[in-house]
């Protein structure tokens, strides 16, 4: 079976980064279990599925591989990207999508668990939250960076950190700071400088936006209606005249007149002329085209301008105000070129929803949230292996789009999550993507049973690995 041979080559490529040959069987078994039609994809049910007659020993080996074995989850994600990225077509654009996702948890001992906002539940609750960066093109996407957010209460609790195996040098970092560190590492690996997309949880932070610009990355990021900007016709006063004594004043000033103060983007939206609004479609939905009403205007972002000597560079403010709504629904700030069309800007802003579909597939089909251990290493290993399984399926879908609808149409009869589950921000009427091919997973499991010999390790290349080269 051609797919089985391709999967073997994929696992051999991933296996080059594991370090020891005795980890190959764990890699094969774990990825196969994640693609199996199981209700729970934690270690025990996967072991029972893979080896019904030797569940106990298989459970021990899989648990050791994911929770204790000292291989690098970052290296695993890099190798997954090396396999998938060459199959991506960026001729019509590419994007880096920054987001986070939550995993409801009971108790207080699982690493990073705290009472915080959980997007999966849509409210504050006990959960873990992980920050990710995804590389996307029009046809597909892949998470390429993944890190657990460690709340402040965990960062200062030495006892809990030691029990969970949190790295000693890891200090508290906000989610935007984690995302920036991930992006900087990706750029150092030779990643392309595509546009960055993020929701208001990241876009609201001025330092996040400014650092993206310093890195030479354009962005389209969400903000709330309270963010202030300098629209056309509004500007601060120049520095006070020099009195001849002391330092020369360099800081601009806010005046008392309305045009000498910034406006909130919500206020600005209400002041726009009706002729500035256009109804646009950005893609076809399951049952109908997705459309809404948009306007945009060139602005300068305003934040502590009284401490600055000049305005920030001009950028776009994009506003969505659906027909019939009493007020605007969404706002974005963007550093896309001034000549970009409104249609293109809307398409790029809406591309962020791609990550919600990735999370949906990873959680429902590939067990992303099913890890039951408490440690830092196991949490990241399990996630990187879920993404590895997803990466193989995504690469096949990208390389063989003509067969995706047929071969991947078989879905698990036992859904990992309720059928009504819809991740935070999912587009209305979004249909599930039939990415998992359970017939293939079953065939590969049979091949494992017939051939218990460990997979051979390919000779390692000496040249430096980057995101886009193997």
N, C-alpha and C positions, 0 to 999 in steps of 0.2 A: 504494500500500500504506500503510495507516494507520500502521503501525509506523515506516515510513521517515520519514514526515512528523513523527511524534513525536520520533524520534531527531534529526532536523534541528533541531527547536526546542530540544531538550536541548543539542545541541552549540553552538547559537547562544547559549544561556544561559551555558554554560561559557566560550565564547569571549569574553564580555564582560570576563573577568578576565585575558585573556592579554596585553593591552596593544597588540599590533600585529596588523594584518589579515593579514600574511604568515605568521602562526602558525596560522591557521585550518586550512589544508590538513594541517599536521602533526597537529593535534588529531584531525581526521576520520580520517586514515589510521591513526594509532596506535591509537585506540580500536577501529576496525574490525579491525585486525590482532589485537588482544588477544582479540576474540570469535571469531576464525576457528578452524577445527579443525586447529591446528598442534601438532606435538609439542613444538617449542621456540618460545617467543614472545619471543625477543630480536630486535634490530633487523634483522639480516640475513634470517632466514627470513620475517619479516613483510613486508619489502621485496620479496622474491621472490614472495610470495603476492599482494601488492597490485599489483605492476607487473612481470610476468614478462619483458616486453620492455624494460624500463628499470630493472632491479634496482639497478644501480650508483647512478644518480642518486637513486632513491627511498631507497636506503640512506643516502646522504649527507644528504638532507633530514630523514629521520626521526631520524638520529643527532644532527644539529644541534639539532633540536627538543627532544629529550629530555635531551641531555647538556650543551648549551651555552647554549641560549636562556634569557634571564633572566626567566622568568615565575615566579610564586609558587605553590609546591605547596600552601601553606596556604590561599591564596585559591581554588585549585582545589577543595580538599576542602570549603571553606565553601560554594561554589556547588553542589557535588554534594549536600550536606546540605539546601540550600534547595529543591532539586528533590524529594528523597526524603522528608524529614521531614513535609511536609503530607499524604503518603499513609499515614503511620503512625497507627495507632489506639492511643492511650494510655488508653483508658477502663478497661482492666483492668490498668493499671500500665505503668511505663516504667523503664528501667534504664540506667545507665552501666557498661559492662564494661571493666575495665582488664586488660590482658594484654600479653604479648610473644611474639614468634615468631622462630625462627632460620632462617638460610639457610646451609647448608654451603658452604664456600669453600676453594679451594686457595690456597697462597701467602700473602703478607703485605701486599700492596700495595692490595687493594681496601679502600675506606674502612671503618674499624671492625672489620676482621676480626681475630680473636684466638682463642686457645684458651679456650673458655668453654662453659657448658652450652647445648646445642642441643636444644630440645624436640622438633624434628622427628626427631632421631636418638635421643633419650632418654639422652644421655650427653654428657660433655665432649668437644669436638672443635673444629676450626678452623671458625669460622662468623661471620656477622654476626647481630646481634640488634636488632630494632626494637620499640619500645614503642608501643602503640596504645590509644585510647579509642574504644569502640563505643557507639552509641546503639541500644537495642533495645526493641521492644514484643513482644507475644505472637506476632505474625504475621511479623515480620522484623527485621532489624538492619543497621546500616551503620557501618563504621569512619569516624569523623569527625576523628580526630587521629592523626598518624603521625610518629615520629621515631626515627632510628637511635640506638642506645645506643653511645656512644664510650667504649671501655674506658680505664682510667687510662694504659696504656702508649701509647695513641694521643694522649690529651689532652696529654701532656708531650713528644711527639715533633714538634718544629716542622717538620722536613723532610718527614715523611710527611703532616702536616696540610696543608702548602702544596701538595704534589703532588696531593692528593685534593680540594683546594678546600674544606676545612673552614672555616666562618666564623671569623674571627679572634677574635671576642668570645665564642665558645662554650667554656665551661669544662667540666671533668668534672662529671657529675651522675649519681647513682645512678638506677636504674630507677624506684623510687618517687618520687624527686624530679622526674624527667621527667614521670611521669604526673600528679603534682600540678600542675605548670606547665601541662600540657595542659588539665586540668580547670578551672583558674583562668581560662585564656584563653577556654574555652567559656562559662563563667559570665559573663565580661565581654561576650560576644557575644549575651547574652540567652538562653542555653540553659536549659531547664527543670531544676528541682532534683530529679531522680529519685534513686532509691537506687543506690549504687555497689557493684558486685560485683568481687571480685578474689580471686586465689588466695593461698596462704600466702607467696609471694615478695614480696607487697606487704603483706598483712595482718599479718605478723610485726613490721612496723616501727611502733612506737608513735606516732612523729611523723606517719606517714602517716594513721593512724586519727584522731588528734587534729586534724589539719588539716582533714580531711573534716568533722568535727563543727563546727569553727570556720566553715566555709563553709556550714553549715546543710544538709549532705547526709547522709542516713541511709546506713548501709552494712551489707552482709553480706559479710565477708571471711574467707578461710581462715586458720587458724593451725595450728601443729604442736602435738603433745601436750606439748611442754616449756614452753609459755606458762603463766605463773602467774596465778592469779586469787584473789580473796577470795570464797569462796562464803558462803551464809548460815551464820551462827554463827562465822565467822572475821573477825577485825579486828585491826589493829595497836594497840599501846598509845598512849595520848595523849602529847603532849610531856612531858618531865620537868618536875616542879614548879619554879617560879621560885625561885632561891636568894636573890634580893635583890641580886645583883651581876651586872653585865654585861647582855647582851641577854636578852630574854625568850625562852625556848625555844619554837619554833613547829613543829618537825619531829616527826612521829609516829615511833614506835619499833617495831621487831620484837622480840617477846618470845620467851621460851624454850619456852613451852607451844605445843602443836600448833595450837590455835585462834588463836594470836597470830602465825601465819605463813601466807603464802599457799600454795595447793596448785597443782600442775601440773594442767592440764585433763585429762590422762590419769589422774592419781590420782583426781580428782574423778569421772570417769566410772565407775571401779570402785566408788565408794562410793554411787552412786545406787541408790535402791530399785527393785526390778524393776517396780513399778507405774508408774514414771515413763517407761518405755519403751513406744513405740507403733510398730506397723508401718503405714507409710503408702505410698500410691502417689502419684507426682507427675506422671507423664504416661504416655501410651501409647507403647511402643517399636514397632519394626517388627514383631516377632512376639509380644510380650507386654508387659504393663504393667510399668513400672519401679517397683520398691518396695524399701524397706529399713526398718530399725528406727532410730528417732530418740528422743532425749530432749533436754530443754532446762532450763536453770536460770538464774535471775537472779544475776549476779556483778558484782564490781568488778574491772576489769583491774588487775593489779599489775605495776609496773615502777619500780624505784628509789623505792619508797614512803618509805624512810627520809629522802629529800630533800624530801618533800612535807609539807604541813601538814594535808591531808585526803585522803580517798579520792577516786578518780575517780568520775564518775557511773556509776550502775548500768546494765548492759546485759545482753543475752541471750548465753548460751553455748549453741550448738546442737551436738549430737554425733550422729554416725552410726555405729552399731555393727551391721553386718549379722548376721542370725541365723547361727550356726555359726562365726563368726570368733572368734579367741582374744582380740582386743582391738579397741577402736574403730578405725574406718577414717579418719574425717574429723572436723574440728572447725572451727567458725565462731564469730566474735564479731560481734554485730549490735546496732545501735542502732534497729532497728525498734520501733514503739510497744509498750508493755507489753501492750496489749490484743490484739495480733496473734495469730491462731491458729497453732498448730503447723503445720497443713497449709499455710497461706500462707507461713510462714517457710521451710519446706522447698522450696516451689516457687521462691521467690526465690533461695535458695542455689543450687539446681540450674540456674537460668537462666544462670549463668555459662558453661555449656557451649556456649551459642549462638555464642560467639566462635570456638570450635574449628571449628564448621561454616563460619563465614565464612572462616577461614584455609584450610580444605579447598577450598572453592569457588574462592577467589582463587588458590591455588597450582595446583590441578589444572586449572582451566578458564580462568583469566584471566592466567596467566603472572606472578604476583606475584614469584616467586623467580627469574625467568629473565633478569634484567638482567645483562649481561656487562661493563659499564663499571666503572671503579674510583672514580669521583668522587662526592662528597657530593651535588651538584646532581642528577646523573643518577639516583642511587639513589632520591632522594625524588620526582623527577619521574615515574619509571617507576611507583613505588608509587601515587602519587596518580592516575595514569591508569588503572591496574588497578582501583583503587577507583571511579574515574569510570565505567568500563565496567560494573562490578558494580552501581553505584548505579542506572544506567538500568534494568538487568534486574530489580533488586529493586523499584524503583518500579512497573514494569509488573506484576510479580507481586502486589504489594500492591493495585494499582488494579484488576487483572483476575484475581482468584484463580480464577475459573471456567475460565479458559483456560490456566492455568499448567501443568496436568498434561498437556495435549495439545500445545500449541505448543512448550513447552520440553523435551519429552521426548527430542528428538534430542540425543545426546551424541557427543562426539568419538570417532572410531574409534581415534585415536592419543592415548591418555591422557598428560597432561603428567607424571604421576607413576605409579609402580607401582600396580596395582589393589588391592594389599594394604596400601597406605599408610594409616595411621590416625594423625592428629595426636595429640600428647600430651594426655591427658585426655578423648579422645573417648568418648562413652557407648558401652557395649557394644551391638553389633548396630545401630549407627546407619546408616541408609540414606543414600546420597548424594542431594542435592537437585538435581533436574533444572532448574537455573536458566538455563543458557545455551541460546539458541535459534540454532543454527548456520545454519538455513535463512534466518533474518532477516539474519545477518551476511553470508551469500553474496549475498543480494539487494542489500544496501547496497553491497557491494563492486562489483557490476555497475553500480549507479547512479553510483558514483564514476568508473568508467571512462567512462560516457556523458557525465558532466558534470564536466569538469575545472576549471570556473570556481571561484574561491575563494568560500567561504561569506560572505555579507554579515554585517556586524557590526551588531547592534542598538544603538541609542543608549543610552549608559550612564545609569543613574539617579543622581541626585545624592544621594539620601537614603542614610544609612548602612545597609549590609547587615548583617543579623544571621543567626543560625543558622536561623531559622524563617521569614524573609521574603526574597523575591527582589528 
